[in-house]
């Protein structure tokens, strides 16, 4: 991350930006105007502002011995994100700031990773303003919600493991991928929202988020989902950090609820539980999720798909520039698919800003009779396969 020398906010912020038709989406305009409302008064006070700039880019290949029909055994993958932010602290101790992250999309991804989101070009991944003080932190705009912030606890290496590019491939993807991250419950992702976090007291922090609709003004987070965009998306979460001698631990829990887009669909109601342990260079993390019957037909008949749930356990060891991880994932959609994956991840930081990663994954599925689409073209109701991912990552 690059940190620039502080300087007073330039007078350009006095321009009447809110009067310009910058964006057709009301929530986009509201967020931009909020940024001006928060930051413009600081110019008059000659407040000192810290500027931060950071970026990440990934490129590589994903190979599988069981590609989907018509797909190649090897595919090139790539992703990037550039984040810029500015922040100032007033004499009263209140912090004001704004953040903009542009890139190739991070829909359904861990908070520290870019994703290609099946699209090309430049998109807005994050865009929000915030205020923070002894009372906590408030964000307004396009950002992660309370659920992802509290439960994103898997110790991922550069290849991504259960958050890697390979989970986007149609033949090998876990059943939970259709809802969001492959290893966690459906949440509001990068939808435009208002988000509040309490300060961390005695190790405990709580959060609450509200998105009027599961949509973002900067990127389409609906296309990759089988569930139409819900409304009134609420997220409530808690996170606890502590230590016991040389052992550090972290626990997270989240509950999300949203109204279905149509009356003939079930409302979204999901739960995620997560935990992590760190000792020296060793870290172990686990995430359990239950999406229930979120987004399914209210009057579905057997053998239609049922509840989706799953769990992931991952252990990582890092020593200097080298990293090693072992992981296991299991998930199921009732009457549809029971799925398992396990693998090995390796990483090597060849220099301070460049890291190489290699993931090797084995997966197996049991296809139920209610899954005719997955059964088509299969020689067995118990398909299995292998995936390899090689990635180079550059950060600044």
ChimeraX attribute file (.defattr): number of C-alpha atoms within 10 A of each C-alpha:
attribute: neighborCount
match mode: 1-to-1
recipient: residues
	/A:1	12
	/A:2	11
	/A:3	13
	/A:4	12
	/A:5	10
	/A:6	14
	/A:7	12
	/A:8	15
	/A:9	22
	/A:10	12
	/A:11	10
	/A:12	10
	/A:13	16
	/A:14	14
	/A:15	11
	/A:16	10
	/A:17	14
	/A:18	16
	/A:19	9
	/A:20	9
	/A:21	9
	/A:22	11
	/A:23	13
	/A:24	9
	/A:25	12
	/A:26	10
	/A:27	18
	/A:28	20
	/A:29	20
	/A:30	14
	/A:31	22
	/A:32	22
	/A:33	17
	/A:34	19
	/A:35	23
	/A:36	18
	/A:37	14
	/A:38	16
	/A:39	23
	/A:40	18
	/A:41	14
	/A:42	20
	/A:43	17
	/A:44	13
	/A:45	11
	/A:46	12
	/A:47	18
	/A:48	17
	/A:49	21
	/A:50	18
	/A:51	18
	/A:52	16
	/A:53	17
	/A:54	15
	/A:55	18
	/A:56	20
	/A:57	20
	/A:58	23
	/A:59	15
	/A:60	19
	/A:61	17
	/A:62	20
	/A:63	18
	/A:64	21
	/A:65	13
	/A:66	16
	/A:67	19
	/A:68	14
	/A:69	9
	/A:70	6
	/A:71	12
	/A:72	12
	/A:73	13
	/A:74	15
	/A:75	15
	/A:76	13
	/A:77	18
	/A:78	18
	/A:79	22
	/A:80	22
	/A:81	25
	/A:82	19
	/A:83	18
	/A:84	18
	/A:85	18
	/A:86	20
	/A:87	19
	/A:88	22
	/A:89	18
	/A:90	12
	/A:91	8
	/A:92	7
	/A:93	11
	/A:94	14
	/A:95	16
	/A:96	22
	/A:97	21
	/A:98	24
	/A:99	20
	/A:100	18
	/A:101	21
	/A:102	21
	/A:103	23
	/A:104	24
	/A:105	30
	/A:106	26
	/A:107	23
	/A:108	26
	/A:109	25
	/A:110	25
	/A:111	15
	/A:112	9
	/A:113	20
	/A:114	25
	/A:115	25
	/A:116	21
	/A:117	20
	/A:118	12
	/A:119	13
	/A:120	12
	/A:121	9
	/A:122	14
	/A:123	18
	/A:124	21
	/A:125	28
	/A:126	25
	/A:127	27
	/A:128	23
	/A:129	28
	/A:130	21
	/A:131	19
	/A:132	19
	/A:133	15
	/A:134	11
	/A:135	11
	/A:136	15
	/A:137	18
	/A:138	19
	/A:139	23
	/A:140	23
	/A:141	29
	/A:142	31
	/A:143	25
	/A:144	23
	/A:145	29
	/A:146	30
	/A:147	32
	/A:148	26
	/A:149	18
	/A:150	25
	/A:151	26
	/A:152	23
	/A:153	23
	/A:154	26
	/A:155	21
	/A:156	23
	/A:157	24
	/A:158	24
	/A:159	28
	/A:160	22
	/A:161	29
	/A:162	28
	/A:163	22
	/A:164	21
	/A:165	24
	/A:166	25
	/A:167	20
	/A:168	18
	/A:169	15
	/A:170	14
	/A:171	17
	/A:172	24
	/A:173	18
	/A:174	29
	/A:175	22
	/A:176	24
	/A:177	21
	/A:178	16
	/A:179	22
	/A:180	21
	/A:181	21
	/A:182	26
	/A:183	31
	/A:184	31
	/A:185	30
	/A:186	29
	/A:187	31
	/A:188	33
	/A:189	27
	/A:190	29
	/A:191	30
	/A:192	28
	/A:193	27
	/A:194	22
	/A:195	24
	/A:196	21
	/A:197	21
	/A:198	18
	/A:199	17
	/A:200	15
	/A:201	10
	/A:202	9
	/A:203	12
	/A:204	16
	/A:205	18
	/A:206	22
	/A:207	23
	/A:208	21
	/A:209	23
	/A:210	24
	/A:211	25
	/A:212	16
	/A:213	19
	/A:214	24
	/A:215	21
	/A:216	26
	/A:217	24
	/A:218	21
	/A:219	22
	/A:220	19
	/A:221	22
	/A:222	18
	/A:223	12
	/A:224	16
	/A:225	14
	/A:226	13
	/A:227	18
	/A:228	14
	/A:229	21
	/A:230	22
	/A:231	20
	/A:232	15
	/A:233	23
	/A:234	25
	/A:235	25
	/A:236	21
	/A:237	25
	/A:238	22
	/A:239	22
	/A:240	18
	/A:241	17
	/A:242	14
	/A:243	12
	/A:244	7
	/A:245	7
	/A:246	8
	/A:247	12
	/A:248	15
	/A:249	17
	/A:250	20
	/A:251	21
	/A:252	25
	/A:253	23
	/A:254	26
	/A:255	21
	/A:256	24
	/A:257	22
	/A:258	26
	/A:259	20
	/A:260	22
	/A:261	18
	/A:262	13
	/A:263	10
	/A:264	13
	/A:265	19
	/A:266	20
	/A:267	22
	/A:268	24
	/A:269	23
	/A:270	23
	/A:271	23
	/A:272	28
	/A:273	24
	/A:274	24
	/A:275	23
	/A:276	23
	/A:277	19
	/A:278	19
	/A:279	13
	/A:280	11
	/A:281	11
	/A:282	16
	/A:283	21
	/A:284	21
	/A:285	23
	/A:286	24
	/A:287	25
	/A:288	22
	/A:289	23
	/A:290	23
	/A:291	24
	/A:292	20
	/A:293	21
	/A:294	24
	/A:295	24
	/A:296	20
	/A:297	17
	/A:298	13
	/A:299	9
	/A:300	12
	/A:301	8
	/A:302	9
	/A:303	13
	/A:304	15
	/A:305	19
	/A:306	21
	/A:307	15
	/A:308	23
	/A:309	25
	/A:310	25
	/A:311	21
	/A:312	23
	/A:313	22
	/A:314	24
	/A:315	21
	/A:316	22
	/A:317	19
	/A:318	17
	/A:319	11
	/A:320	8
	/A:321	12
	/A:322	15
	/A:323	19
	/A:324	20
	/A:325	22
	/A:326	19
	/A:327	22
	/A:328	20
	/A:329	22
	/A:330	21
	/A:331	24
	/A:332	23
	/A:333	23
	/A:334	18
	/A:335	17
	/A:336	24
	/A:337	24
	/A:338	21
	/A:339	24
	/A:340	20
	/A:341	22
	/A:342	20
	/A:343	20
	/A:344	19
	/A:345	24
	/A:346	22
	/A:347	22
	/A:348	20
	/A:349	18
	/A:350	11
	/A:351	10
	/A:352	10
	/A:353	11
	/A:354	16
	/A:355	21
	/A:356	22
	/A:357	23
	/A:358	23
	/A:359	26
	/A:360	18
	/A:361	21
	/A:362	17
	/A:363	20
	/A:364	18
	/A:365	21
	/A:366	17
	/A:367	23
	/A:368	19
	/A:369	14
	/A:370	17
	/A:371	16
	/A:372	11
	/A:373	10
	/A:374	17
	/A:375	18
	/A:376	10
	/A:377	10
	/A:378	11
	/A:379	8
	/A:380	11
	/A:381	16
	/A:382	15
	/A:383	18
	/A:384	17
	/A:385	16
	/A:386	18
	/A:387	21
	/A:388	20
	/A:389	25
	/A:390	21
	/A:391	23
	/A:392	20
	/A:393	20
	/A:394	17
	/A:395	16
	/A:396	13
